Amino acid sequence: MPRLTSSMKNRENPQVETPEEYYKIVLFIPFLYELLADLESRFDEASISVYDLDVVLPNIIEKKDIFNDKTKIENKILNVVNQFGDVVSNYLNVSHDIFEKRISGELTFCHEYWLNEKQLPVTHIDALKRCDYDCFPEINILLNILVTLPATTASAERNFSSLRRIKTWMRTRISEDRLNGLALLHAHRDITINSEDVIDVFAKSNRRLDFVI
């Protein structure tokens, strides 16, 4: 139990009977209030509305309740136009009104296009790769914006976690270029590497002895 004095200036001094009640009042309840306030400030309405960009994703057509509800789709499109209309219109050299008229029809056409596909893209990056700029210019730009949002993917977090496995205590003197290369290899495992090109680069580097196969 905490010491109870007549005047307490540096910390709270609730008059309680048990240690559980004391730490509940002094620590647990303030922690909950701080946590709720942090969540409200971090995920406020303005921040959450940014993720209405998911309306351009192909997997939106699998969500039947959203796809069939035209009101939700229209609200998402309107929010996207209000937030990113100036960026897209400036990039395409068109007016804001023209972009607002074109985006709704382009999204409808894009959804009908994806309905004919057997396999939809899984990630935002896959959707961007399979979205032709010539056919869907507005959606392509919006997908580029969506990919740059930090909370849309956990790839960055996984890359930071991989540093614990890459930079071990036996690699404390590893150079920055080598560390970046190993991190990129770990992150982009789907990219095939030609071993001949690696050998050529290794052979052309400055070495004391000639590299001969």
DOFI-496878 format. One record per residue (C-alpha): residue number from 1; x negated, y, z. Coordinates in nm, 4 decimals, m for minus. Layout:
N
> kolnu / east / north / up
> NUM / X / Y / Z
...
//
This chain:
213
> kolnu / east / north / up
> 1 / 0.0000 / 0.0000 / 0.0000
> 2 / m0.1279 / 0.3530 / m0.0683
> 3 / m0.2116 / 0.5805 / 0.2194
> 4 / 0.0690 / 0.8189 / 0.3098
> 5 / m0.0331 / 1.1676 / 0.4176
> 6 / 0.1601 / 1.4780 / 0.4989
> 7 / 0.0524 / 1.6615 / 0.1828
> 8 / m0.0606 / 1.4860 / m0.1350
> 9 / m0.1988 / 1.7155 / m0.4083
> 10 / m0.3919 / 1.4918 / m0.6482
> 11 / m0.1430 / 1.2099 / m0.7088
> 12 / 0.2156 / 1.1131 / m0.6517
> 13 / 0.3089 / 0.9925 / m0.3061
> 14 / 0.6542 / 0.8298 / m0.3179
> 15 / 0.7999 / 0.7071 / 0.0079
> 16 / 0.8560 / 0.3385 / m0.0655
> 17 / 0.8524 / 0.0183 / 0.1334
> 18 / 0.6733 / m0.2288 / m0.0997
> 19 / 0.3685 / m0.2122 / m0.3314
> 20 / 0.5868 / m0.3251 / m0.6234
> 21 / 0.8132 / m0.0222 / m0.5866
> 22 / 0.5150 / 0.2109 / m0.5550
> 23 / 0.3393 / 0.0943 / m0.8732
> 24 / 0.6709 / 0.0816 / m1.0566
> 25 / 0.7333 / 0.4494 / m0.9837
> 26 / 0.3747 / 0.5702 / m1.0232
> 27 / 0.2525 / 0.3600 / m1.3171
> 28 / 0.5101 / 0.1490 / m1.4975
> 29 / 0.7940 / 0.3979 / m1.5505
> 30 / 0.5612 / 0.6847 / m1.6613
> 31 / 0.3918 / 0.4415 / m1.8996
> 32 / 0.7274 / 0.3511 / m2.0574
> 33 / 0.8201 / 0.7165 / m2.0975
> 34 / 0.4827 / 0.7899 / m2.2577
> 35 / 0.5180 / 0.4914 / m2.4908
> 36 / 0.8673 / 0.5927 / m2.6039
> 37 / 0.7579 / 0.9524 / m2.6596
> 38 / 0.4603 / 0.8331 / m2.8658
> 39 / 0.6810 / 0.6084 / m3.0806
> 40 / 0.9307 / 0.8888 / m3.1399
> 41 / 0.6594 / 1.1335 / m3.2431
> 42 / 0.4808 / 0.8819 / m3.4652
> 43 / 0.7919 / 0.7379 / m3.6319
> 44 / 1.0048 / 1.0462 / m3.6597
> 45 / 1.2706 / 1.0864 / m3.9257
> 46 / 1.0406 / 1.2718 / m4.1652
> 47 / 0.7739 / 0.9997 / m4.1490
> 48 / 1.0209 / 0.7142 / m4.1903
> 49 / 1.1873 / 0.8799 / m4.4895
> 50 / 0.8601 / 0.8569 / m4.6841
> 51 / 0.9093 / 0.4829 / m4.7129
> 52 / 1.2203 / 0.5278 / m4.9233
> 53 / 0.9654 / 0.4856 / m5.2010
> 54 / 1.0296 / 0.1121 / m5.1687
> 55 / 1.3204 / 0.1708 / m5.4064
> 56 / 1.0676 / 0.1449 / m5.6918
> 57 / 0.9509 / m0.2015 / m5.5835
> 58 / 1.0710 / m0.4994 / m5.7867
> 59 / 1.1704 / m0.7014 / m5.4785
> 60 / 1.4417 / m0.4445 / m5.4054
> 61 / 1.6630 / m0.6370 / m5.6486
> 62 / 1.6448 / m0.9408 / m5.4192
> 63 / 1.8071 / m0.7440 / m5.1380
> 64 / 2.1650 / m0.7868 / m5.2527
> 65 / 2.3146 / m0.5729 / m4.9785
> 66 / 2.0993 / m0.2768 / m5.0807
> 67 / 2.1161 / m0.3346 / m5.4542
> 68 / 2.4943 / m0.3623 / m5.4561
> 69 / 2.5371 / m0.0610 / m5.2306
> 70 / 2.4988 / 0.2288 / m5.4726
> 71 / 2.5185 / 0.4821 / m5.1911
> 72 / 2.1986 / 0.3554 / m5.0303
> 73 / 2.0192 / 0.3486 / m5.3638
> 74 / 2.1342 / 0.7005 / m5.4492
> 75 / 2.0262 / 0.8309 / m5.1083
> 76 / 1.6838 / 0.6729 / m5.1479
> 77 / 1.6418 / 0.8170 / m5.4968
> 78 / 1.7522 / 1.1616 / m5.3798
> 79 / 1.5052 / 1.1525 / m5.0926
> 80 / 1.2239 / 1.0436 / m5.3262
> 81 / 1.3084 / 1.3261 / m5.5664
> 82 / 1.3082 / 1.5828 / m5.2866
> 83 / 0.9758 / 1.4675 / m5.1409
> 84 / 0.7730 / 1.3727 / m5.4480
> 85 / 0.9559 / 1.5400 / m5.7348
> 86 / 0.7113 / 1.8300 / m5.7582
> 87 / 0.4086 / 1.5985 / m5.7623
> 88 / 0.5437 / 1.3757 / m6.0384
> 89 / 0.6868 / 1.6598 / m6.2469
> 90 / 0.3583 / 1.8517 / m6.2342
> 91 / 0.1655 / 1.5414 / m6.3365
> 92 / 0.3999 / 1.4735 / m6.6301
> 93 / 0.4306 / 1.8428 / m6.7213
> 94 / 0.8092 / 1.8361 / m6.6961
> 95 / 1.0523 / 2.0355 / m6.4883
> 96 / 1.1890 / 1.9141 / m6.1561
> 97 / 1.5417 / 1.8888 / m6.2987
> 98 / 1.4289 / 1.6715 / m6.5891
> 99 / 1.2485 / 1.4356 / m6.3519
> 100 / 1.5588 / 1.4125 / m6.1324
> 101 / 1.7701 / 1.3157 / m6.4332
> 102 / 1.5207 / 1.0636 / m6.5701
> 103 / 1.4263 / 0.8787 / m6.2521
> 104 / 1.7706 / 0.7301 / m6.1861
> 105 / 1.8023 / 0.5851 / m6.5357
> 106 / 1.4443 / 0.4628 / m6.5334
> 107 / 1.4968 / 0.2798 / m6.2035
> 108 / 1.8122 / 0.1137 / m6.3385
> 109 / 1.6305 / 0.0045 / m6.6528
> 110 / 1.3337 / m0.1164 / m6.4479
> 111 / 1.5546 / m0.3264 / m6.2178
> 112 / 1.7233 / m0.4847 / m6.5203
> 113 / 1.3792 / m0.5587 / m6.6616
> 114 / 1.2670 / m0.7332 / m6.3419
> 115 / 1.5875 / m0.9377 / m6.3295
> 116 / 1.4623 / m1.1229 / m6.6382
> 117 / 1.1297 / m1.2039 / m6.4734
> 118 / 1.0937 / m1.5411 / m6.3015
> 119 / 0.8246 / m1.4299 / m6.0566
> 120 / 0.8323 / m1.0857 / m5.8999
> 121 / 0.5203 / m0.9083 / m5.7730
> 122 / 0.4520 / m0.9783 / m5.4081
> 123 / 0.2499 / m0.6715 / m5.3096
> 124 / 0.2549 / m0.3044 / m5.4021
> 125 / m0.0730 / m0.3394 / m5.5905
> 126 / 0.0616 / m0.6290 / m5.7982
> 127 / 0.3688 / m0.4231 / m5.8821
> 128 / 0.1454 / m0.1343 / m5.9902
> 129 / m0.0638 / m0.3614 / m6.2121
> 130 / 0.2457 / m0.4997 / m6.3843
> 131 / 0.4166 / m0.1611 / m6.4247
> 132 / 0.3409 / m0.0221 / m6.7697
> 133 / 0.2804 / 0.3528 / m6.7658
> 134 / 0.4086 / 0.3969 / m7.1207
> 135 / 0.7420 / 0.2302 / m7.0356
> 136 / 0.7888 / 0.3556 / m6.6785
> 137 / 0.5741 / 0.6680 / m6.6266
> 138 / 0.7678 / 0.8050 / m6.3261
> 139 / 0.7762 / 0.4698 / m6.1488
> 140 / 0.4064 / 0.4146 / m6.2178
> 141 / 0.3175 / 0.7446 / m6.0508
> 142 / 0.5468 / 0.6732 / m5.7552
> 143 / 0.3850 / 0.3312 / m5.7137
> 144 / 0.0448 / 0.5009 / m5.7051
> 145 / 0.1716 / 0.7222 / m5.4233
> 146 / 0.3201 / 0.4226 / m5.2417
> 147 / m0.0074 / 0.2290 / m5.2610
> 148 / m0.1971 / 0.5178 / m5.0994
> 149 / 0.0298 / 0.5267 / m4.7942
> 150 / m0.1716 / 0.3847 / m4.5024
> 151 / 0.1027 / 0.1744 / m4.3474
> 152 / 0.2195 / m0.0036 / m4.6598
> 153 / m0.0437 / m0.2736 / m4.6383
> 154 / m0.2635 / m0.4398 / m4.3784
> 155 / m0.5605 / m0.4810 / m4.6128
> 156 / m0.7480 / m0.1930 / m4.4544
> 157 / m0.6973 / m0.3354 / m4.1049
> 158 / m0.8151 / m0.6774 / m4.2196
> 159 / m1.1247 / m0.5212 / m4.3736
> 160 / m1.2138 / m0.3540 / m4.0444
> 161 / m1.1604 / m0.6832 / m3.8638
> 162 / m1.3911 / m0.8603 / m4.1097
> 163 / m1.6818 / m0.6409 / m3.9997
> 164 / m1.7009 / m0.8421 / m3.6805
> 165 / m1.7743 / m1.1521 / m3.8887
> 166 / m1.9988 / m0.9804 / m4.1427
> 167 / m2.2211 / m0.7692 / m3.9194
> 168 / m2.3288 / m1.0213 / m3.6588
> 169 / m2.6097 / m0.9808 / m3.4069
> 170 / m2.8452 / m1.1483 / m3.6558
> 171 / m2.7647 / m0.8773 / m3.9134
> 172 / m2.8176 / m0.5700 / m3.7003
> 173 / m3.0721 / m0.4269 / m3.9457
> 174 / m2.8541 / m0.4757 / m4.2526
> 175 / m2.8545 / m0.1810 / m4.4935
> 176 / m2.5423 / 0.0180 / m4.5747
> 177 / m2.5375 / m0.0904 / m4.9402
> 178 / m2.5601 / m0.4580 / m4.8491
> 179 / m2.2935 / m0.4219 / m4.5812
> 180 / m2.0583 / m0.2474 / m4.8248
> 181 / m2.1206 / m0.5181 / m5.0819
> 182 / m2.0431 / m0.7994 / m4.8384
> 183 / m1.7304 / m0.6202 / m4.7198
> 184 / m1.6081 / m0.5756 / m5.0788
> 185 / m1.6748 / m0.9426 / m5.1541
> 186 / m1.4776 / m1.0393 / m4.8454
> 187 / m1.1859 / m0.8105 / m4.9295
> 188 / m1.1567 / m0.8837 / m5.3025
> 189 / m1.1837 / m1.2601 / m5.3110
> 190 / m0.9544 / m1.2864 / m5.6116
> 191 / m1.2111 / m1.1202 / m5.8400
> 192 / m1.4354 / m1.3722 / m6.0130
> 193 / m1.8058 / m1.2923 / m6.0208
> 194 / m2.0367 / m1.3951 / m6.3009
> 195 / m2.3439 / m1.5530 / m6.1485
> 196 / m2.5542 / m1.4655 / m6.4535
> 197 / m2.4898 / m1.0949 / m6.4021
> 198 / m2.5878 / m1.1255 / m6.0357
> 199 / m2.9130 / m1.2977 / m6.1300
> 200 / m2.9903 / m1.0266 / m6.3863
> 201 / m2.9402 / m0.7498 / m6.1332
> 202 / m3.1485 / m0.9369 / m5.8766
> 203 / m3.4266 / m0.9966 / m6.1295
> 204 / m3.4409 / m0.6311 / m6.2386
> 205 / m3.4745 / m0.5022 / m5.8827
> 206 / m3.8143 / m0.3849 / m5.7560
> 207 / m3.9904 / m0.6862 / m5.6046
> 208 / m4.3507 / m0.7705 / m5.5229
> 209 / m4.3326 / m1.0957 / m5.7174
> 210 / m4.1785 / m1.1537 / m6.0589
> 211 / m3.8498 / m1.3368 / m6.0520
> 212 / m3.8845 / m1.6361 / m6.2849
> 213 / m3.6311 / m1.9151 / m6.3345
//
